[in-house]
């Protein structure tokens, strides 16, 4: 039986459950700490959402607000998020919501991640912001790159060549016209547009430290009654 999912703003007293999700969702080097979450909630409490199923927290998403002028200058996750603390990067006067992290327990229903992203969409609309940005991983690229080198009999590859292989990987599809990388496929299916490859974005062996930038444009930007449109907004 599917448990009912409830998404709400995060609170300090959620931290034990949130940190358990971090432990379940990520390897040690990629987990956010208690201090990071305390700083995030203090800096932009409206930008953190938790998803509960059966009364237990099974997912969390954290955001900050940036200025759209920064899009072309995003290079690393650490730089864009103040090393995960957001104190020095969150700009309340900005026009763009940036996804700091999305963490979902492996035990959660697939719909739970979608529900969290829907909450972020509602935040963008309610605040009458221009768009949402998300820096995603490309796990699976390390394996793809190894297979590519073996097939081409390459013992070494320049950084420029590796970037080109990674760029091409973003657009590789299966025989069913789905993205080869499941994370890319997931975000594209939800209507996010793939903007660009981000070499050295995050320390992640599975992605060979590459990230990818996704963009979602607010269809109600500039329209009156943003709270009403945010209430109506749904992700299919």
C-alpha positions as a Markdown table, in Angstrom:
| # | Residue | x | y | z |
|---|---|---|---|---|
| 1 | Unk | 0.0 | 0.0 | 0.0 |
| 2 | Unk | 1.4 | 3.4 | -1.0 |
| 3 | Unk | 1.9 | 5.8 | 1.9 |
| 4 | Unk | 0.5 | 9.3 | 1.6 |
| 5 | Unk | 3.2 | 11.9 | 1.0 |
| 6 | Unk | 3.2 | 15.2 | 2.8 |
| 7 | Unk | 5.6 | 18.0 | 1.9 |
| 8 | Unk | 6.1 | 21.0 | 4.2 |
| 9 | Unk | 8.7 | 23.5 | 5.1 |
| 10 | Unk | 11.6 | 22.1 | 7.1 |
| 11 | Unk | 12.3 | 23.0 | 10.8 |
| 12 | Unk | 15.2 | 22.7 | 13.1 |
| 13 | Unk | 13.5 | 19.8 | 14.9 |
| 14 | Unk | 13.5 | 17.8 | 11.6 |
| 15 | Unk | 17.3 | 17.5 | 11.6 |
| 16 | Unk | 17.6 | 14.0 | 13.0 |
| 17 | Unk | 15.3 | 12.7 | 10.3 |
| 18 | Unk | 16.9 | 14.8 | 7.6 |
| 19 | Unk | 20.5 | 13.6 | 8.5 |
| 20 | Unk | 19.3 | 10.0 | 8.4 |
| 21 | Unk | 18.1 | 10.6 | 4.8 |
| 22 | Unk | 21.5 | 12.2 | 4.0 |
| 23 | Unk | 23.2 | 9.1 | 5.3 |
| 24 | Unk | 20.9 | 6.8 | 3.3 |
| 25 | Unk | 21.1 | 8.8 | 0.1 |
| 26 | Unk | 24.7 | 9.8 | -0.3 |
| 27 | Unk | 28.3 | 8.4 | 0.3 |
| 28 | Unk | 30.3 | 10.1 | 3.0 |
| 29 | Unk | 31.9 | 12.8 | 0.9 |
| 30 | Unk | 28.6 | 14.1 | -0.5 |
| 31 | Unk | 26.5 | 14.2 | 2.7 |
| 32 | Unk | 25.4 | 17.6 | 4.1 |
| 33 | Unk | 26.3 | 18.1 | 7.8 |
| 34 | Unk | 24.1 | 19.2 | 10.7 |
| 35 | Unk | 25.9 | 22.6 | 10.7 |
| 36 | Unk | 25.1 | 23.1 | 7.0 |
| 37 | Unk | 21.4 | 22.4 | 7.6 |
| 38 | Unk | 21.3 | 24.7 | 10.6 |
| 39 | Unk | 22.9 | 27.5 | 8.5 |
| 40 | Unk | 20.5 | 26.9 | 5.6 |
| 41 | Unk | 17.4 | 27.0 | 7.8 |
| 42 | Unk | 18.7 | 30.2 | 9.5 |
| 43 | Unk | 19.5 | 31.9 | 6.2 |
| 44 | Unk | 16.4 | 30.9 | 4.1 |
| 45 | Unk | 13.9 | 28.9 | 6.1 |
| 46 | Unk | 11.3 | 29.1 | 3.3 |
| 47 | Unk | 13.7 | 27.3 | 1.0 |
| 48 | Unk | 13.9 | 24.0 | 2.7 |
| 49 | Unk | 11.2 | 21.4 | 2.3 |
| 50 | Unk | 10.9 | 17.9 | 3.8 |
| 51 | Unk | 8.7 | 15.1 | 2.5 |
| 52 | Unk | 7.1 | 12.7 | 5.0 |
| 53 | Unk | 5.6 | 9.3 | 4.2 |
| 54 | Unk | 3.9 | 7.4 | 7.0 |
| 55 | Unk | 5.0 | 10.1 | 9.4 |
| 56 | Unk | 8.7 | 9.6 | 8.7 |
| 57 | Unk | 10.9 | 12.0 | 6.8 |
| 58 | Unk | 12.1 | 10.3 | 3.6 |
| 59 | Unk | 13.3 | 13.2 | 1.5 |
| 60 | Unk | 14.5 | 16.8 | 1.7 |
| 61 | Unk | 15.2 | 19.6 | -0.9 |
| 62 | Unk | 17.1 | 22.8 | -0.1 |
| 63 | Unk | 17.2 | 26.0 | -2.2 |
| 64 | Unk | 18.6 | 29.5 | -2.2 |
| 65 | Unk | 17.9 | 32.5 | -4.3 |
| 66 | Unk | 20.5 | 33.8 | -6.8 |
| 67 | Unk | 20.5 | 36.5 | -9.5 |
| 68 | Unk | 20.1 | 35.2 | -13.1 |
| 69 | Unk | 23.2 | 37.1 | -14.1 |
| 70 | Unk | 25.2 | 34.4 | -12.3 |
| 71 | Unk | 24.0 | 31.6 | -14.6 |
| 72 | Unk | 27.0 | 31.9 | -17.0 |
| 73 | Unk | 29.4 | 32.0 | -14.1 |
| 74 | Unk | 28.3 | 28.9 | -12.2 |
| 75 | Unk | 31.3 | 26.6 | -12.0 |
| 76 | Unk | 31.3 | 24.5 | -8.8 |
| 77 | Unk | 28.7 | 23.5 | -6.2 |
| 78 | Unk | 31.0 | 24.8 | -3.4 |
| 79 | Unk | 31.3 | 28.2 | -5.0 |
| 80 | Unk | 27.6 | 28.5 | -5.8 |
| 81 | Unk | 26.3 | 27.4 | -2.4 |
| 82 | Unk | 28.9 | 28.9 | 0.0 |
| 83 | Unk | 30.3 | 25.3 | 0.6 |
| 84 | Unk | 26.7 | 24.2 | 1.3 |
| 85 | Unk | 26.0 | 26.9 | 4.0 |
| 86 | Unk | 24.4 | 29.5 | 1.7 |
| 87 | Unk | 25.0 | 32.4 | 4.1 |
| 88 | Unk | 27.1 | 34.3 | 1.6 |
| 89 | Unk | 25.5 | 33.2 | -1.6 |
| 90 | Unk | 21.7 | 33.5 | -0.9 |
| 91 | Unk | 20.4 | 36.8 | -2.3 |
| 92 | Unk | 16.8 | 37.6 | -1.2 |
| 93 | Unk | 16.7 | 40.2 | -4.0 |
| 94 | Unk | 17.5 | 37.7 | -6.8 |
| 95 | Unk | 15.2 | 36.3 | -9.4 |
| 96 | Unk | 16.2 | 32.7 | -9.6 |
| 97 | Unk | 15.8 | 29.7 | -7.2 |
| 98 | Unk | 18.9 | 27.4 | -7.2 |
| 99 | Unk | 18.6 | 23.8 | -6.0 |
| 100 | Unk | 21.3 | 23.3 | -3.3 |
| 101 | Unk | 20.5 | 19.7 | -2.9 |
| 102 | Unk | 17.8 | 17.0 | -3.3 |
| 103 | Unk | 18.2 | 14.0 | -1.0 |
| 104 | Unk | 15.8 | 11.1 | -1.1 |
| 105 | Unk | 16.0 | 7.8 | 0.9 |
| 106 | Unk | 16.3 | 4.7 | -1.2 |
| 107 | Unk | 13.2 | 3.4 | 0.7 |
| 108 | Unk | 11.0 | 6.2 | -0.6 |
| 109 | Unk | 8.4 | 6.0 | -3.3 |
| 110 | Unk | 9.5 | 7.4 | -6.7 |
| 111 | Unk | 6.7 | 10.0 | -6.4 |
| 112 | Unk | 8.4 | 11.5 | -3.3 |
| 113 | Unk | 11.2 | 13.2 | -5.3 |
| 114 | Unk | 8.6 | 14.6 | -7.7 |
| 115 | Unk | 6.6 | 16.0 | -4.8 |
| 116 | Unk | 9.7 | 17.8 | -3.5 |
| 117 | Unk | 10.4 | 19.4 | -6.9 |
| 118 | Unk | 6.8 | 20.4 | -7.1 |
| 119 | Unk | 7.2 | 22.3 | -3.9 |
| 120 | Unk | 10.2 | 24.1 | -5.3 |
| 121 | Unk | 8.1 | 25.0 | -8.4 |
| 122 | Unk | 5.4 | 26.4 | -6.2 |
| 123 | Unk | 8.0 | 28.5 | -4.3 |
| 124 | Unk | 9.3 | 29.9 | -7.6 |
| 125 | Unk | 5.8 | 30.8 | -8.7 |
| 126 | Unk | 4.6 | 32.2 | -5.3 |
| 127 | Unk | 7.7 | 34.4 | -5.0 |
| 128 | Unk | 7.2 | 35.6 | -8.6 |
| 129 | Unk | 10.7 | 34.5 | -9.6 |
| 130 | Unk | 11.9 | 34.1 | -13.1 |
| 131 | Unk | 13.1 | 30.5 | -13.0 |
| 132 | Unk | 14.6 | 27.6 | -11.1 |
| 133 | Unk | 18.1 | 26.2 | -11.6 |
| 134 | Unk | 19.4 | 22.8 | -10.6 |
| 135 | Unk | 22.9 | 21.5 | -10.8 |
| 136 | Unk | 22.6 | 17.7 | -11.2 |
| 137 | Unk | 25.1 | 14.8 | -11.2 |
| 138 | Unk | 25.7 | 12.4 | -14.1 |
| 139 | Unk | 26.4 | 9.1 | -12.2 |
| 140 | Unk | 27.2 | 6.4 | -14.7 |
| 141 | Unk | 29.6 | 8.6 | -16.7 |
| 142 | Unk | 32.7 | 7.1 | -15.1 |
| 143 | Unk | 31.6 | 3.7 | -16.3 |
| 144 | Unk | 30.7 | 5.1 | -19.8 |
| 145 | Unk | 34.0 | 6.8 | -20.0 |
| 146 | Unk | 35.9 | 3.7 | -19.1 |
| 147 | Unk | 34.0 | 1.6 | -21.7 |
| 148 | Unk | 34.6 | 4.4 | -24.3 |
| 149 | Unk | 38.4 | 4.3 | -23.7 |
| 150 | Unk | 38.5 | 0.6 | -23.9 |
| 151 | Unk | 36.5 | 0.5 | -27.1 |
| 152 | Unk | 38.8 | 3.2 | -28.7 |
| 153 | Unk | 41.9 | 1.6 | -27.2 |
| 154 | Unk | 42.8 | 4.9 | -25.5 |
| 155 | Unk | 45.3 | 4.8 | -22.6 |
| 156 | Unk | 45.1 | 8.5 | -21.8 |
| 157 | Unk | 42.7 | 11.3 | -22.7 |
| 158 | Unk | 43.2 | 15.1 | -22.5 |
| 159 | Unk | 40.9 | 17.2 | -20.3 |
| 160 | Unk | 39.5 | 18.8 | -23.5 |
| 161 | Unk | 38.7 | 15.4 | -25.0 |
| 162 | Unk | 37.2 | 14.1 | -21.8 |
| 163 | Unk | 34.9 | 17.2 | -21.7 |
| 164 | Unk | 33.8 | 16.5 | -25.3 |
| 165 | Unk | 33.0 | 12.8 | -24.4 |
| 166 | Unk | 31.0 | 14.0 | -21.4 |
| 167 | Unk | 29.1 | 16.6 | -23.5 |
| 168 | Unk | 28.2 | 13.9 | -26.0 |
| 169 | Unk | 27.1 | 11.6 | -23.1 |
| 170 | Unk | 24.5 | 14.1 | -22.0 |
| 171 | Unk | 22.6 | 13.5 | -25.2 |
| 172 | Unk | 23.0 | 9.7 | -25.6 |
| 173 | Unk | 19.6 | 7.9 | -25.7 |
| 174 | Unk | 18.6 | 4.3 | -25.4 |
| 175 | Unk | 16.8 | 2.4 | -28.2 |
| 176 | Unk | 13.5 | 3.7 | -26.6 |
| 177 | Unk | 14.7 | 7.3 | -27.1 |
| 178 | Unk | 15.2 | 7.8 | -23.4 |
| 179 | Unk | 18.3 | 9.5 | -21.9 |
| 180 | Unk | 21.0 | 6.9 | -21.2 |
| 181 | Unk | 21.7 | 8.6 | -17.8 |
| 182 | Unk | 18.6 | 8.1 | -15.5 |
| 183 | Unk | 19.1 | 11.4 | -13.6 |
| 184 | Unk | 19.2 | 13.4 | -16.8 |
| 185 | Unk | 16.1 | 11.5 | -18.1 |
| 186 | Unk | 14.3 | 12.1 | -14.8 |
| 187 | Unk | 14.8 | 15.9 | -14.9 |
| 188 | Unk | 14.0 | 16.3 | -18.6 |
| 189 | Unk | 10.8 | 14.3 | -18.1 |
| 190 | Unk | 9.7 | 16.8 | -15.5 |
| 191 | Unk | 10.2 | 19.7 | -18.0 |
| 192 | Unk | 13.6 | 20.9 | -17.0 |
| 193 | Unk | 15.9 | 22.1 | -19.8 |
| 194 | Unk | 19.5 | 20.9 | -20.0 |
| 195 | Unk | 21.6 | 24.0 | -20.2 |
| 196 | Unk | 25.2 | 23.0 | -20.1 |
| 197 | Unk | 27.9 | 20.7 | -18.8 |
| 198 | Unk | 29.8 | 21.7 | -15.6 |
| 199 | Unk | 33.3 | 20.2 | -15.5 |
| 200 | Unk | 34.6 | 20.0 | -11.9 |
| 201 | Unk | 31.2 | 20.9 | -10.5 |
| 202 | Unk | 31.3 | 18.5 | -7.5 |
| 203 | Unk | 33.7 | 15.8 | -6.1 |
| 204 | Unk | 31.8 | 12.7 | -7.3 |
| 205 | Unk | 33.8 | 9.7 | -8.7 |
| 206 | Unk | 30.7 | 8.2 | -10.3 |
| 207 | Unk | 30.3 | 11.4 | -12.4 |
| 208 | Unk | 34.1 | 12.0 | -12.8 |
| 209 | Unk | 33.4 | 15.3 | -11.0 |
| 210 | Unk | 31.1 | 16.5 | -13.8 |
| 211 | Unk | 27.7 | 18.2 | -13.2 |
| 212 | Unk | 25.0 | 19.4 | -15.5 |
| 213 | Unk | 22.9 | 22.6 | -15.2 |
| 214 | Unk | 19.1 | 22.3 | -15.7 |
| 215 | Unk | 16.7 | 25.2 | -16.0 |
| 216 | Unk | 13.0 | 25.5 | -15.4 |
| 217 | Unk | 11.2 | 28.7 | -16.6 |
| 218 | Unk | 8.3 | 30.0 | -14.5 |
| 219 | Unk | 5.3 | 30.0 | -16.9 |
| 220 | Unk | 3.5 | 32.5 | -14.6 |
| 221 | Unk | 6.4 | 34.9 | -14.2 |
| 222 | Unk | 5.1 | 38.5 | -14.1 |
| 223 | Unk | 1.4 | 37.5 | -13.9 |
| 224 | Unk | -0.8 | 38.9 | -11.1 |
| 225 | Unk | -1.9 | 36.7 | -8.2 |
| 226 | Unk | 1.2 | 34.5 | -8.0 |
| 227 | Unk | 0.0 | 32.7 | -4.9 |
| 228 | Unk | -3.1 | 31.6 | -6.8 |
| 229 | Unk | -1.0 | 30.1 | -9.6 |
| 230 | Unk | 1.3 | 28.4 | -7.2 |
| 231 | Unk | -1.7 | 26.8 | -5.5 |
| 232 | Unk | -2.8 | 25.4 | -8.9 |
| 233 | Unk | 0.6 | 24.3 | -10.1 |
| 234 | Unk | 1.2 | 20.5 | -10.3 |
| 235 | Unk | 3.9 | 18.3 | -11.7 |
| 236 | Unk | 2.6 | 15.3 | -13.6 |
